[in-house]
Amino acid sequence: MDHQRVVDWVDERIVERSGRVVVLFLVLTLVFTAGLGNVSTEAGTEQFAEDIPANQALEDINREFGASFESGSGSTQLIQRSRNVLAKPALLEMLRTQEALDDRTDLRVSSTSSAATVVAQTLDPEATTLDAQMTAVERASPSEIRAAVRENANNPGFTGTVSNDFNRRSASASATIGVVEHDVPGYESSAAGQGGTSPLTPIQQRAERVVATTSDDITVFGSGITADEFSSVITDSLLIVTPAAVIFIVFFLVVAYRDLLDLLLGGLSLLMTVIWTFGFLGLAGIPFSQMMIAVPPLLLAVGIDFGIHAINRYREDRADGHDIDGAMRLTTDQLLVAFFIVTGTTVIGFLSNLVSDLAPIRDFGIVAAVGIVFTFLIFGVFLPAAKVWIDRRRDDWPIPTFSETPLGAEGSRLGELLRGGVVVAGKAPALFLLVIVLVSAGAGAYATGVDTSFTQEDFLPPEETPDYLDALPEPFAPADYSVVATLNFLEEKFETTQGGSATVYLETNMERDTTLDEIHRAGDDPPDSFVRSGGRADAESIVTVIQSQAESDPEFRAVVDRNDPDGDGIPDRNLDDVYDALLDSSARAEALDYLSEDRRSTRIVYSTKASAGQNAVTEDARDVADRFRGDAVATGDTVVFKAVSDLILQSAISSLALALGATVAFLVFVYWLVEGYPSLGVANTVPIGVAVALIAGTMRLLSISFNAFTATILAITIGLGIDYSVHVVHRFVDERRSHSLFTALDRTVRGTGGALAGSMLTTTFGIGVLVLSLLQVLGQFGVLTALSITYSFFVSLLVLPSVLVLWDRYQGHDPEVPIGHGTTGGPARGDGVATDGGVVDAPAGERRTRPEAKQSKGRAARWER
């Protein structure tokens, strides 16, 4: 395959038909713009758990258990905070709030409950309505209220709703939780985590407005409020991050381009890249999630790099005396190949995320990869064509040209600073690389201690918004967020009474005689993370429902006794009759919470200690599940989140291995095809291995764990970092064919290094603005991505020259003679030697000139005198 024919064909369209190319790309931009209106959003943690077996079990539980009503039951929490929420004024305030909510038909309230309700019914057992309960409290004296509180000090239905600073003697507590139940049409309890939308959201938002008129001490909290913040945090983060990124990018582009028309052209190309990518998002029906917030900065990173390289290389060729057409042909002839290599490796880095079992990470990889391909087309074809079209007409426009000097030009201070790696490579390249290998190995070993995490709080804004964000004017000022503060308050105030839970989903024949005994025995000798009650695991199941109903219902107790030959209170024969009697009793609804209607599955909910960690709860829940006969699965939010956390680490390692292996294979093939030197592909990946080790070590040093966002960072480091080394290697080989070894290295780091420096600064700050995001994990992702780019830049300019020197030695090239001019690198050619194609080489420092000449190893290039 002669790749040069393809490059020549593209060159011809860019230079000779630049106007048509520009029009074509603008028309395609309009097409993709139409897709922007179809972009939907998806937020929260639920999207990450979709394919997790434990989460599928939880979905089965939500689908199979509970009575079949047209309306589902959702709840709202009323959190009351006061000096003493059990004092008479606070109790009345809670009851008035409950009544105000109950009176609103649009809130679809089915029931309310609170500590105030318990106290009122203790004062007056006949007070079954909220109005009667308020009357009971109003008529009671403070001492009678204290006595009623003390009477319920051992009542779990009361103590479970008050904070852990409850004082029995003084009958006081600083916080309490009331619960409002809603009948919501079509509502079903979600599986693990929280999604970005909820039918409870409008209900709870209206409830907030009602409560605001009745109380200053009560706040509304629930899944709808959380869902609202999941969604709004995306919008607020984009409103903050995008303008900041634009400011940084424009500033550095002004420094890099130093010309108004080039700046506008580069900015237009970046805008087109984002429009194309998100238009594709809408056309493909892929939702915009929190992870997608990172896509625009990543596209800007690569787009800025491509733009600066294209303009800078074009300026170099123009400075060498070439006209517009000749300079652009030389530029695209070299850069289209480099851009293709960069695009290929970057796409591999992003697509390596397809091995992840987490759908949002796979979607992120697909969208980012497609976006990089769009970036290649826009900056590799559109921008050069537009540049040619503009430069042909520049003199006719009253727009001043400020500077067209290339970055890193010979004699500039930047050019001298970039030569550090060349100096080291000229003195002790092998020793220097040995030190780098040892440092990288140490960083990699240190990085093995990086943690993994996945929590709901990762997707929520901070408890307190930084002052500098609060000071922003509208519409950039973030909303007032409360969920995390409320969650922290609940954890602090209700820690001892509000532990978590783990659920075992058991699929078995529930009418088998021994089933209930097996469920009961599974709670013997509970693991450390489970709450103990009477020496057994504190659990709720169909067994506890049967026991509870038997205590209060003599008729049902008789059924149990007839089918309980060993007298332990647990039936072990004729279970179908027992279930029939239970479902005909007042406990039908409760029974259907634990027994499926087809009697082929059940769930057992175990209480876990509030202090127990995610790992301990998950391991213990799985151990208990193994005690059951049948198909038992441990599930629940804690178990699902741990499974997601494990998959995050697995995704990070798998995508890294795939990205690294596929990148090496791709580079070896491409360099064999394009340059005739497959070993260059291996040399090209050495600095990336160093960068990956450094970024992984930095994660542990900064105490940043692998989470839903940072799980992709290692593959991204390969995808973006290879950009820098590819440009250096490709430029080096190009220069090496006409210059001595160190002259070629010097010209490479000054020319390409100057463009890389501008690209690095622009993208580092452009992506670094993610630290301004309201999501801490997104800020961490921004820091790590910026660092990975910085590492890749310095490694490419400091380490890669030494690698290339050793590569040159390995190939047996004479360092003083250009490749192809001696006896070892290819056909003998000397400076100014005539061949069949004419004079093909020029003294070091001059540009190549003959378009007819062919380089050795089958690579074609243009040379102009």
N, C-alpha and C positions, 0 to 999 in steps of 0.2 A: 504493500500500500504506500503510495507516494503522498504523504501528508501535505507536501508543498503545493500540490495542485489545488487542494482545498483552500489553503491559505491564499494562494494567488487569486483564486476565484472570489474570495471574500474581499481581498485587497482591491480588486477591480471594481466591485460594487461600491465599496466605501469611497474610493477616489473618483471614479468616473460617473457614478450615479448617486452621488451623495444626497441630492434633493429627494429622490424617490425613496431612499432608505429612511430619511427623516420623516417623510409623510407616512410611510408604512408603520413606523414605530408609534407615531402619534395616534394613528387610527387604532392600533392595538391597545393603546392606553385608554382610549374611549371605551373600547369593548370591556376591558377589565374594570373600568370605573363603574360600569353597570352592575358588576358583581358586588360592589361595596355595600349596596343596600340590602343584600341577602345575608350579610354576616350576622350570625347569632352569637350569644355569649353563653358560656357555661362556667360556673364558678363553684368553689367549695371542694371538699374532700371526697365526696361521693363518687366523682368521676374516676378517681384513682383506684377505687375498690371494686369496680364493675366486674372484673374477671377473676376475683379472688375466690377460691372455693369456700372459705369461711364466710365471705360476704354473700355468696349464693345461698348458703345455708340460712343466713339471716333473712334474706329475701323470701326464702321458702317459709320461714317462721311467720313473717309478716303477712304472707299470703294465706297460709293454712290455718292460723290460729286466730280466734276471736269470732264473735257472732257475725253473721253475714247481714249487715245493714247497708242501706243505700248511702248512708252518711258514715264517714269514719270519725274517730275520736281524736281530736288534737287538744293540746293543753297549753295554757298560758300561766306563767308564774308571776305572782305578785310579791315582790320583795320589799319588805317593810324594815326600815332602819330607824331606830329611835333610842333614846336613853333607856327606856323600858317599854318594849313593845307589848308587854303583858299588863300594863297599867290600863285603867278604865278608858282614858281618852284615846289611847292607841288602838285598843280593841274595837271601840266604836268607829274609829277611822277606817279600820280594815273592813268591818261589816258594811259601812256605808259605801265603800268602794265596791264591794261584792254586789251590793244591791244595784248600784248605778250601772254596773256592767250587765247584770242579769236583766235589767229593764230594757236594754238595747236589743231589739230583735235582730238587727243586722249583725250582731256579734255571735248569734246562734249559740248562746250559752245553754248547756244542758245541766250543769251543776257547778257549785262552787264549794270550796272547803278551806279551812284555815284553823289556826290555833284559837282564834276568836270564836269560831263556830263551836269548837269543842268546849271552851269555857262557858259559852252561853247555854249550851245544852246540859252542861253539868249544873248550872244555876237553875235551869228550868227544862227538865226532860221533855216537856211538851212543846218546846219551841222548835218547831220543824221548819219554819219559814224565816227568812232573813229579817223580816219586820219584827217577828216575835223574838228573835234572838237579840236584836238591838234593844227591844223593850226590856228583856231580861237583864242585860248588862246595865242599861240606864238606871234601873230600879235597885241594882245591887250596890252595896256599900263597898269601899275599897277592901275592907277586911274579908268580906264575902267573896270578892273576886280572888284575893290571895288564897283563900281556902280552896276555891275551885281549881286554881292552878296547881296547888300542892296535891290535890286529889288525883290529878292526872300526871304526876311526876313519873310514874312508872308505866304510863300508857304510850306505847310506841306510836300510835296515831297522833299523839300530841307532841312528844319529845322529838319525833322525826321532822317536825316543822319548825323547831326553834333552834337558835344558834347554840354552839357548844359552850357558850359562857352562861347558859341557863343556870340560875341559882334557885334551888328549891326553897330554901329558907326565906329569901327575900321575894320569891315569886317574880323574878325578873330575867330578862334576856335583852340583848341589844338588836336582835334581828329575828325575823320569822318569814316563812314562805307560805303564801296562800296559793291555791290552785284553782284555775277556772277551766272547765272542760267545755269544748265546742263540738258540735255536730257539723262537720264540714262535708258537703257533697263531693264525692269522688276523692276524698282525702285518704291516703294510706300512709302509715308510718314508713319512713324511708329506711333503707338499709344502713350500713355503717356510714358514719360521717354525716356531712351536711351538704346538700346541694345548693346551687345558686338561686333557686326559686322555691317558693313554698306557697300553697294556697292559704296558709295561715298568715302570711305577711300582711295583706291588707287588713285582716281582722285584728291582728295585734297592733298595727299602726293606728287603727281607729280606737282600740282599747287604750293606747298611750294617751290619746287626746282626751278620752273620758276621765282617766285617772288623774290627769293634770288638773282637772277642775275640782276634784274631790280631796286630793291629798298632796302634800309636799314631801312626804316621807316614804311614799310607795312608788316603786318603779315597775314597769312591765318588762318581762323577759320571756323569751321562748324561741323556738326554731324559726319562726317567721322573721323575728328581729335579726337573728343571726344570719339568715339567708339574705336579708336586705343588705347587711353589711358586707357579706361575701361579694355581692354584685357591685355595690357602690364603690368598694375599695379599688376595683379595676379601673373604673372611670376616673376616680380621683388620682390614682397613681399615674395614669396616662397624661392627665392634665398637668401634673407636676413634672414628670420626667421628660415628656416630649419637648416642651419649650426650653428646658435647661439643656437638653441634648442639642437642640437646634442652635442655641447660643454658642456653645462650645465648638460645635462643628463649623459654624459660619466663621468664627474667629480664626480657627486654625486653617480653614480653607482659604481665608483671606491671606494668611501668612504664606501658605503653600503656593497658591495661584498668583497672587499679587497682580491680578488683572480682572477687571469687572466682568467682561464677557465670559472668560473662562470660569469665573466664580458662578455666574448665573447658569452656565451650561452644566457645570458639575452639580449644582443644586437641583436643576431640573431633572438630571439623570437619577439622582438619589430619590427624588419625589416619585418619579416613574417606577422605580424599583419597588417602593413601598406600595404604590397603587396596584401594580401588577400582582404582587404577592397577596395582598389582602383581597383583591378582586378574585383571585383564584380561590381564596379561602371561602368566599361567598358562593362562587360557582360550584365548588366541590362539596359544599355543605358541611365543611369542617367548622365546628364551633370555636369561638375565640375564648380561650381559657386564661387563667392567670399566667401559665407558662408562655403563652403567645406574646405577652408583654415584652419578652426578651427578644422576639424575632426582629422587630425594626432596628434596634441597636446592632444586632449581629449583621443584618443586611447593610446597614450604614458602614459597619466596620470594613466589610469586603468591598463595598462600592467605593468608599473613599480611597481605599488602597488602589483599586483598579484605576480610578480617575486620576489620582496623582501620578501614578506610574505612566499612564498614557500621555498626559500633558507634559510631564517632565521629560520623557524619552523623546517626544516630538520636538520639544524645545532644544534638546541636545542635538538632534539631527538638523534642525533649522540653524543652530549656532555653527554647525560644521559647513554651512553654506548651501544646503539643499533647498530647493523651492518647496512650495506647499505640497504638491503631489508627491514629489520624491521623498520628502521627509516623512509624510504619513505612510507611504508604502514601506519604508524602512522600519517605522515604528510598529505598524500592525504586523509586519512580517515576523518580527521578533516577539512582540507582546501577545499576539493571538495564541501562539503556542504556550507561552508562559501562563496566560490567563486560563487556557484550557486545562493545563496541568493543575493549577491552583483550584479551579472549579471542580475538577474530578476528585481531587483529594478532599476538598471541603465537603462535597456532596457525600463522599464515602463516610467522612466523620459524622455527618448528621444522620445519614441513613443507617448507620450502625445502631442507632437507637431503636430500629425496628425489631431488634431481638428482645427488647423489653416486654415484659408481660403487663406493663401499665399503659393503658390506652392513651392518656394525655401525653406521655413521653413519646409514644410512637407518632402521634399527630404532630407533635412539635418537630420531630425529625423530618417528617414528610414535608411540612410547610417550609421549614428552613432550607431543606435541600432544593425544593422547587424555587424558592426565592433566590438561592445562589445561582441557579441556572439562568433565571431572569437577569440577575446582576451581570453575569457574563455576557449575555446578549446585548444588554443596554450599554454597558461600558466598553465592550469589545467591538461592537458594530455601530450602534447609534451615536455614541459620543464622538468617535473618530470621524464619522460621516458628517455630523453636525459641525465639528471643528473645522473640517475642510470647507464646508459650505459657508461658514461664518468668516473664516480667514480670507476667502476669495472676495468677500464683500466688505471686509473690515475698513479698508481705506475710504469707502464711500459713506461710512456712518460717522456721525459726530461724537464718537465714544473714544475717550483717550485710552491708550495702551500704557500701562504703568511699568510692567516689567515682564520680560519673557526669558529671564535668565534661569537656567535649570538649577534645582536644589543640589547642593554638594558639588558645585562646579570646581574645577581645579583652581587652587589658590585660595578658596574660601575657608573660613574658620571651621564651618561644619564639615567640609571635606577632610580637613586635617584631623578633626576629632573622631571621624569614622574609621581612621586607619589603624586604630589600636590593635584590632585582631590581625591585621596584615603584619604588623611589627612583631607580634608574638609568634605568628606562623613562620616568620623568617628566621627566628632564633631557636626555638625549642618546641616544635609542634607536637612531637610524640610525648614529651614530658608534660606539656600543658594538657593534652587530651587525657593522659593518665590521671592527672589531678581532677579533671572534670568528671571522669568516670567514677572515681572514688567518692566525690561529692554527690553525684547523682545516686549512687548506690546507697549512700548514707541517708539521703533524703527519701528514697524509696522505702528503705527499711523503717525509717521513722514514720512514714505515712501509713504503715500497716495498722497503726493505732487510731485511725480516723473512725469516728462513730457514725452511726446512721440514725435517722429520726424521721418520724412522720406523725404530726399531731394536727388537730383542728386549728390550733392557735397559729400555725405556720401560714394560714391563709386569711388571717384576720389582721386588722391594723393594730398598732401598739396601744397599750393602755393609756399612755399619754402622748399626744402628738407633739413633736418638737416645736419649740417656740418659733423657730425660723419658718416653719411651715404654716403655723397659725397666723403669722404676720403677712402671709401672701394675700394679695387682693383677690376679689372675686373675678372670674370664676375658678381661680386656681386654689383658693383656700379650701382645705379638706373639710369634710363634714365632721360633726361631733360624733365620735364613735364611743360606744359604751360596752360592747359585748365582752371584750377581754377584761375590762375593769370589773364587770359583773361576775365573770367566771372566777377571777382571782378572789373577789369578795366571798363568793360562795365556797370556794376551796378553803379559804381562811376561817370563815365563820361556821361552816358546817362539816368540817373535816371528820370529826369523830362519828357523826351520825349519817353522813352522806357518802358512804363508800361506793365503790363501783360494783360491777357484776360481770359474771362470765356465764355464757349460756351453752348448754350442750343440746344439740339438735339430734334426736334419735329417730331413725327410721326402722321400725320393727312392727311385728304383729302385736298390737296393744291388747289383744284379747287372749294372748297366751298366758297361761295360769301364773307363771313365775315373773312376768314382766314388772309388776308393781314392786315385788320384793327386790328385784334387781335394781330398780331405780332407787329404792330406799337404801340398800346396802352400799350403793356407790358413794353415799355421803359419809360412810364410816372412815375414821382416820383421815380427816381432810388435810390437804396440803397447807403449808404455812401461809400462803397468801389469801386463803379462804377464811371467812369469818366463822368462828365456832359457836354453836349453840347447843348446850347440853352434851358436849363432847363430840358432836356431829357437825357436818357442814350446814350452815344456815342456808336453806334452799327453799324455793317455791316450785311446786310441780303438781301434777295431777294427784300425787299421793297426798300432799298437804291439803289440797282442796277437798279430797275425800275425808280426811281426818277432821278438818274444820267443820264440814257439813254434818258429819256424824255426831259431833259434839252438840250441835244446836238443833238437829232434826231427828227426833226419836224414830220416826218412820224409816228414814234413810239408814239410821244406825242399825235398825233391825235387819235391813238388807245386807249391810256390811257384816254383821255378826254371823248371819247364816252362811256366808261365803268366806269366813275367816277361821278355819279349823284350828290353827295354832294360837288364836287369840291375841295376836300382836297388833291388831287394829288395821292391818293391811290385807285386803281381800286377796286370795290366791286361788280362786276357782270361780267359774261362771262370771267372769269379768264383764261379759257383754250385758248381763242383767244388772250388774253394779253400775255400769256406765248409763244404761237406760234410765235407771232410777235417779242417778245424779243429774242427768239432763232434764228430767221431769221436775226437778226440785228448783228452789230459788237460786241455786248455785250454777245454773246452766251457763250464764255468760262467763263466769269465772272459770268454769270447767273447759269451755271452748278456747280459753286463753292458753291452755296447756295440752289439749287433746284435739287432734284434727278430726274433722267430721267423718272421714273414712276410717278412722281409728288405725291408721298405718304409721303414724308418727306422733311424737310428743316433744316437748321442750322442758328442760330443767334449768332454772335460773339460780345460780349460786352467788351469794353475796361475797364480795372481796373487800379486803382491807383498803382504806383510803391511802395508806402509806405504801401499799404494794406497788412495785414497778411494773412496767408494761411487759418486760421479759418474764418476770416471775409469774404474773397472772396467766400469761399465754402458755408457758410450759406446764403450769399446774392444771390449767383447764384441759389441755391435751392429755395429760396423764389421767385425769378423771374420766375423760371421754373413752380412753382405752379400757376402762373397767366394764364398759357395757357390751353386752352381746348385740349384734346387729350393726348397722351402719351409723356410728355416732361421730359427730363433727363438733369440735369446739368452735364457738363463734361469739359474737358480741363486738362492740366497738373496739375494745382494747385488743382483742385477738385479731380482728381485721387490720387494725392499724399496725400491729406488730408484723403481720404478714406483708403488708405494703412496705414497711420499713426494710424487711428482709429482701423483698424484690428490688427495692431501690439499690441496695448494695450489689445484688446480683446483676442488675441492669448496668451499673457503673462498670463493673469488671468485665461483663460480657461485651458491652459496646466498646470498651477500651481495647480488648483483645481483637475484636473484629475490625475496628477502625485501624489499628496498627498493622495487622496482617494484610488487610485489603489495600491499605495505603502503600505498603512496601511493594506488594505485587503490582499495583497499578504503576508506581513510579519506575520500577524495574522495566516493565513493558514499554512505557512511554519513552523513557530515555534510550532504550534499545531502538525503538522505532524512529525517534526524532534525531537523536544524537549518535546512535551507534554504540553507546556505552551503557549497558544495563547496570553496571556497578555504580553509576551515578545515583541510581534510585536508592541504593543502600546508604550511600554517603549523604543523600538528601534527608534521610530520616534520623540520622544521628542527633542533630540538634533538637529534634522534636522529642526524642526520648529523654533528653536532658530537661526540656521544658516541662514534660509531663511529670517527671519525678519531682521537680521543684514545686510545681503547683500542688501536687498531692501532699508534699511535706508542709507547704504553707497552710493547707487546710487544717492540719492538726495543730500547727503552731498558733493559728488564729482561733482555734477551737470551733471551726466550722465543720459541721457534719454533712454527710451525704443525705440530702433530702430530696423532695420532689423536683427542686430546681437544680441543685448542684450535682445531682446524679449524672447530668449530661456534660459536666465541665471537662472531664478527661478526654472524651471524644471530641468535644468542641476545641480543646487545646490542640489536638491533632489537626482538626479541620481548618482552624484559623491560623495556627502556628506554622503549618506547612507552607502557607502563603509566603512568608518571609524567606524561608530557606529555598523555595522553588525559584523565586525571583533572583536570589543570589547565585544559585547554581546555574540556572539557565543563562544568565548574563555572563557568568564566568566562562562557560564553555564557548559562548559567542566571542568573547574577547580573547580567549586563549588560542583560538584558531588564527589569530593575526598578531599576537603579542607574546612576549615571554611570560613565564609563570607569575612573577610578582608584579609585572606591569599590568597583566590581566586582572589580578586580584585588586590592585590599587584602583584601576578604572572601575571595577565592579562595585567596590564599597563606596566609592565617591559618587558614582552615578546612581546605581540602584539603591545604595545605602541612604542617599539623600532623600529619595522618594519614600523609602521605608521609614525614615525618621519622621517625615511629615505625616505619613499614614499612621504610624504608631501613636504619635501625640494626639492626633485627631480622634482616632478610634478609642484610645484609652480613656480620654476624657468623655467622649461621646457615650461610651458604654458605662463608664464610671458613674454617670449621673443616676444610674439605677439605685445608688445608695440613698437617693432622695425619695425612693418609693416608700409608700406606707407599709409595704410588706417587708419585714426584716429579711426573709429568705431571698427575696428578689434583690435586696441590697447586697446580700452576701454573694449572690450570683454575679452581680455587676462587679463587685470587687475582684472576685476570682477570675472573671473573664478579662478584666482590664489587666490584672497581673499576668495572666497567661499570655496576653499579647505583648506585654512588656518583656517578659522572659523570652518569648520567641524572637523578638527583635534583637535583644542583646546577644542571645545565644547564636543567632544567625550571623551576626557581624563579628562576634568575638571567637566563637568556637568553630564555625564553619570554615573560615579560611585555613585553619590548621588541618581540618579534615580534608579539604581540597588539595592542600600541599601533599599530604600523605597519599591521597588518591592519585595525584599526578606522578608521584614516585612509583606507586604500584603499577601504573600503566607503562612505566619505563620511558616517559617523555623526558627530553632534554629541557631543563627549566629555562634555558636561555634561548630556546628556539620555539617558535609557535608550533602548535600541533599540526602535523601534516607537512612540515618543512624539513624534518630530519629523517633519519633512517628507521625510527621506531614508531612514530606516531602515524604514519600513513605515507602516501606518495611524496617524494622529495620535492620540496618547493623552497626556494630562497627568496629573500626580499627582492621584489622587482623581477622575478624570473618569469619569462614568457612561457605560456603553455598553450594548449589548443584553444583555450578560451581567452587568451590574452593575458595581460598583466593581472595577477590575482592577489598580490599582497603589497602592502605598503609598509614603510618603516613604522615602528612603534609610535603611537600617538596620533596617526592619521586614520581617518575613517575608511572603511572598505567601499569599493566603488563599482565593480563590474557585475551587472545583473546576470551575465551569461555563465559565470564561473560556478562550479559545483564544489562544495566542501567535501572533505574526506568522509568516509563512513556513510556515504549516501545522502548527506544533508545538503539541501540546496539553500543558497542565500544570495542576496543581491549585493553587488559592489558597484559603487559609483565613484568615478574619479572626480 
